[in-house]
Amino acid sequence: MARIPAARLLAGLCLLWAPLLFAASPDAALQAALDSAYSAVEADDSGENAQYIPALAAADPEAFGLVIVTVDGRVIERGDTGVPFAIMSAAKPFTLALLLQQQGTQVVLERIGVEPTGLPFNSLEGIDRGVPKPLNPMVNAGAITAVSLLQVDAPEQRWPLLLDYYGRFAGEPLELMGDVYKSVSQSNYRNRALVNLLQVNGWLGADPSSTLDVYNKQSSVAVTARQLAAMGATLANAGINPLSGERVLDAQYVDEVLALMTLGGFYDESGWWAYSAGLPAKSGVGGGIVAVVPGRMAIVGYSPRLSAAGNSVRGMRAIQAISRELELSLFLP
């Protein structure tokens, strides 16, 4: 048998392996960026758990997970990515998505508003300043109003409709965290004031008591970092869940959701977030942050210790590092 020259053999093997190497390289780059960010912020113990909701105050402050889910369904992760936590305000973009899917863009402009507030997420100030809107769907007043405007045949259908929709974004059924729901319902004095002010000003589309109950439940949905990343990746993938293949949101509404996440996803740290990370994102006081890179991926950080503005400290730092490393900012030339 004739011997194959070593150079030719090596070239042939390179041609054979090249597709495999090429296919592996995107995952390797994402994993390297994620690992680097994780290691860089793991020791940061600044901030503290949300103290005004007892169930959140009791969460493990050391928990920390990072996940990337790409639009073609790849999952890259490290840390506590399978630990359930309360979605809290990270649910707001997905309630907005359902409202848009049902009624289109005009209802948000007419009944809620889209302007950033520069105020804390639970501020009462905007409602009493004479502006005929609850400001935007990423702060509590606007998010409560969004819940009230969801179209159902009977009030008791609103919650199962919303929970099912969240599950379609996640690609699997989601459940309520009973202890968090009980804790939120017993301690949400400020949101009770908000819903009453909204009712007095005529902004709600449903009974204030039932609206607030559904809002409390949406905040208490249990997600893992992996599930929340799948929800974000559905937005990144023009409304199609990359894991299930189901279209959850019409593509024409995705940009409205991402725009409002960019403008108000971090409350009064939203400008700083856009400046430093450059990605649409939404935080929750349960410790989760979901950031979206349109057409490419979602990145989720989970860590319960929060900044003064209510955003996960390690989650923010890690996603910022990944964005810089991979040059993901939407504002890069």
JOMO-V292284 format. One record per residue. N is the residue number from 1. RES is the residue in three letters. OMEGA is omega in radians with two decimals (999 if undefined). BURIAL is 1 if it has 9 or more other ideal C-beta (glycine too) atoms within 8 Angstrom, else 0. Layout:
N_RES_OMEGA_BURIAL, N_RES_OMEGA_BURIAL
This chain:
1_MET_-3.12_0, 2_ALA_3.13_0, 3_ARG_3.10_0, 4_ILE_3.12_0, 5_PRO_-3.07_0, 6_ALA_-3.11_0, 7_ALA_-3.13_0, 8_ARG_3.12_0, 9_LEU_3.14_1, 10_LEU_3.12_0, 11_ALA_3.12_0, 12_GLY_3.11_1, 13_LEU_3.10_0, 14_CYS_3.09_0, 15_LEU_-3.14_0, 16_LEU_-3.06_0, 17_TRP_-3.03_0, 18_ALA_3.13_0, 19_PRO_3.13_0, 20_LEU_3.13_0, 21_LEU_3.14_0, 22_PHE_-3.13_0, 23_ALA_-3.09_0, 24_ALA_-2.99_0, 25_SER_3.10_0, 26_PRO_3.10_1, 27_ASP_-3.13_1, 28_ALA_3.13_0, 29_ALA_3.12_1, 30_LEU_3.14_1, 31_GLN_-3.14_1, 32_ALA_3.13_0, 33_ALA_3.13_1, 34_LEU_3.14_1, 35_ASP_3.14_1, 36_SER_3.13_1, 37_ALA_-3.14_1, 38_TYR_-3.10_1, 39_SER_-3.08_0, 40_ALA_-3.04_1, 41_VAL_-3.05_1, 42_GLU_-3.07_0, 43_ALA_-3.11_0, 44_ASP_3.14_0, 45_ASP_3.12_0, 46_SER_-3.08_0, 47_GLY_3.10_0, 48_GLU_3.07_0, 49_ASN_3.02_1, 50_ALA_-3.04_1, 51_GLN_-3.03_0, 52_TYR_3.02_0, 53_ILE_-3.01_1, 54_PRO_-3.12_0, 55_ALA_3.10_1, 56_LEU_3.09_1, 57_ALA_-3.09_1, 58_ALA_-3.14_0, 59_ALA_-3.13_1, 60_ASP_-3.09_0, 61_PRO_-3.13_1, 62_GLU_-3.10_0, 63_ALA_-3.11_1, 64_PHE_3.12_1, 65_GLY_3.07_1, 66_LEU_3.12_1, 67_VAL_2.92_1, 68_ILE_2.96_1, 69_VAL_-3.09_1, 70_THR_-3.10_1, 71_VAL_3.03_1, 72_ASP_2.95_0, 73_GLY_3.10_0, 74_ARG_-3.12_1, 75_VAL_3.11_1, 76_ILE_-2.99_1, 77_GLU_3.04_1, 78_ARG_3.06_1, 79_GLY_-2.99_1, 80_ASP_-3.04_1, 81_THR_3.11_1, 82_GLY_-3.13_0, 83_VAL_3.11_1, 84_PRO_3.05_0, 85_PHE_-3.11_1, 86_ALA_-3.09_1, 87_ILE_3.14_1, 88_MET_-3.02_1, 89_SER_3.03_1, 90_ALA_3.05_1, 91_ALA_-2.95_1, 92_LYS_3.12_1, 93_PRO_-3.05_1, 94_PHE_2.95_1, 95_THR_3.05_1, 96_LEU_3.13_1, 97_ALA_3.13_1, 98_LEU_3.11_1, 99_LEU_3.10_1, 100_LEU_-3.13_1, 101_GLN_-3.14_0, 102_GLN_-2.87_0, 103_GLN_3.11_0, 104_GLY_-2.98_0, 105_THR_-3.00_0, 106_GLN_-3.11_0, 107_VAL_3.13_1, 108_VAL_3.14_1, 109_LEU_-3.03_1, 110_GLU_-2.98_0, 111_ARG_-3.07_1, 112_ILE_-3.05_1, 113_GLY_-3.08_1, 114_VAL_-3.06_1, 115_GLU_3.03_0, 116_PRO_-2.99_0, 117_THR_-2.99_1, 118_GLY_-3.08_0, 119_LEU_3.03_1, 120_PRO_-3.03_0, 121_PHE_-3.09_1, 122_ASN_-3.07_1, 123_SER_3.02_1, 124_LEU_-2.94_1, 125_GLU_-3.05_0, 126_GLY_-3.06_1, 127_ILE_-3.08_1, 128_ASP_-3.09_0, 129_ARG_3.04_0, 130_GLY_3.09_0, 131_VAL_-3.01_0, 132_PRO_3.11_0, 133_LYS_3.09_1, 134_PRO_2.94_1, 135_LEU_3.04_1, 136_ASN_-3.02_1, 137_PRO_-3.12_1, 138_MET_3.01_1, 139_VAL_-2.98_1, 140_ASN_-3.09_1, 141_ALA_3.13_1, 142_GLY_-3.13_1, 143_ALA_3.06_1, 144_ILE_3.10_1, 145_THR_3.12_1, 146_ALA_3.09_1, 147_VAL_-3.08_1, 148_SER_-3.07_1, 149_LEU_3.13_1, 150_LEU_-3.06_1, 151_GLN_3.07_0, 152_VAL_3.11_0, 153_ASP_3.12_0, 154_ALA_-3.06_0, 155_PRO_-3.10_0, 156_GLU_3.12_0, 157_GLN_-3.01_1, 158_ARG_-3.10_1, 159_TRP_3.11_1, 160_PRO_3.06_0, 161_LEU_-3.09_1, 162_LEU_-3.13_1, 163_LEU_3.10_1, 164_ASP_-3.13_0, 165_TYR_3.06_1, 166_TYR_3.14_1, 167_GLY_3.09_1, 168_ARG_3.04_1, 169_PHE_-3.11_1, 170_ALA_-3.10_1, 171_GLY_3.10_1, 172_GLU_-3.11_0, 173_PRO_3.08_0, 174_LEU_-3.08_1, 175_GLU_3.08_0, 176_LEU_2.99_1, 177_MET_-3.02_1, 178_GLY_-3.11_0, 179_ASP_3.12_0, 180_VAL_3.12_1, 181_TYR_3.12_1, 182_LYS_-3.12_1, 183_SER_3.13_1, 184_VAL_-3.09_1, 185_SER_-3.10_1, 186_GLN_-3.00_0, 187_SER_-2.99_1, 188_ASN_-3.11_1, 189_TYR_-3.10_0, 190_ARG_3.11_1, 191_ASN_3.04_1, 192_ARG_3.08_1, 193_ALA_3.13_1, 194_LEU_-3.06_1, 195_VAL_3.09_1, 196_ASN_3.07_1, 197_LEU_3.10_1, 198_LEU_3.13_1, 199_GLN_-3.13_1, 200_VAL_-3.11_0, 201_ASN_3.03_0, 202_GLY_-3.08_0, 203_TRP_-3.06_1, 204_LEU_3.08_1, 205_GLY_-3.12_0, 206_ALA_3.13_1, 207_ASP_-3.07_0, 208_PRO_-3.11_1, 209_SER_-3.14_0, 210_SER_3.09_1, 211_THR_-3.13_1, 212_LEU_3.12_1, 213_ASP_3.11_1, 214_VAL_3.10_1, 215_TYR_3.08_1, 216_ASN_3.13_1, 217_LYS_-3.14_1, 218_GLN_3.12_1, 219_SER_-3.03_1, 220_SER_3.09_1, 221_VAL_3.10_1, 222_ALA_3.01_1, 223_VAL_2.90_1, 224_THR_3.08_1, 225_ALA_3.13_1, 226_ARG_3.13_1, 227_GLN_3.12_1, 228_LEU_3.09_1, 229_ALA_3.06_1, 230_ALA_3.09_1, 231_MET_3.10_1, 232_GLY_-3.14_1, 233_ALA_3.06_1, 234_THR_3.03_1, 235_LEU_3.12_1, 236_ALA_-3.08_1, 237_ASN_3.06_1, 238_ALA_3.04_0, 239_GLY_3.11_1, 240_ILE_3.12_1, 241_ASN_-3.08_1, 242_PRO_3.13_1, 243_LEU_-3.12_1, 244_SER_-3.08_0, 245_GLY_-3.11_0, 246_GLU_2.97_0, 247_ARG_-3.08_0, 248_VAL_-3.12_1, 249_LEU_3.08_1, 250_ASP_-3.06_0, 251_ALA_-3.07_0, 252_GLN_-3.12_0, 253_TYR_-3.07_1, 254_VAL_-3.07_1, 255_ASP_3.08_0, 256_GLU_3.12_1, 257_VAL_-3.10_1, 258_LEU_3.12_1, 259_ALA_-3.12_1, 260_LEU_3.01_1, 261_MET_3.14_1, 262_THR_-3.05_1, 263_LEU_-3.02_1, 264_GLY_-3.05_1, 265_GLY_-3.14_1, 266_PHE_3.09_1, 267_TYR_-3.08_1, 268_ASP_2.91_1, 269_GLU_-3.05_1, 270_SER_3.11_1, 271_GLY_3.11_0, 272_TRP_3.13_0, 273_TRP_3.11_1, 274_ALA_-3.12_1, 275_TYR_-3.01_0, 276_SER_-3.11_0, 277_ALA_3.06_1, 278_GLY_-3.10_1, 279_LEU_2.95_1, 280_PRO_-3.09_1, 281_ALA_3.06_1, 282_LYS_3.14_1, 283_SER_3.02_1, 284_GLY_-3.09_1, 285_VAL_2.95_1, 286_GLY_3.09_1, 287_GLY_-3.13_1, 288_GLY_2.99_1, 289_ILE_3.04_1, 290_VAL_3.11_1, 291_ALA_-3.03_1, 292_VAL_3.00_1, 293_VAL_-3.00_1, 294_PRO_3.12_1, 295_GLY_-3.04_0, 296_ARG_-2.98_0, 297_MET_2.89_1, 298_ALA_3.09_1, 299_ILE_3.11_1, 300_VAL_2.96_1, 301_GLY_3.08_1, 302_TYR_3.04_1, 303_SER_-2.96_1, 304_PRO_-3.12_1, 305_ARG_-2.99_1, 306_LEU_2.96_1, 307_SER_3.13_1, 308_ALA_3.14_0, 309_ALA_3.08_1, 310_GLY_-3.12_1, 311_ASN_-3.11_1, 312_SER_-3.07_1, 313_VAL_-3.12_1, 314_ARG_3.09_1, 315_GLY_3.12_1, 316_MET_-3.08_1, 317_ARG_-3.10_1, 318_ALA_-3.13_1, 319_ILE_3.05_1, 320_GLN_-3.13_1, 321_ALA_3.12_1, 322_ILE_3.13_1, 323_SER_3.12_1, 324_ARG_-3.09_0, 325_GLU_-3.07_1, 326_LEU_3.14_1, 327_GLU_-3.06_0, 328_LEU_-3.06_1, 329_SER_3.12_1, 330_LEU_-3.04_1, 331_PHE_3.07_0, 332_LEU_-3.14_0, 333_PRO_999_0
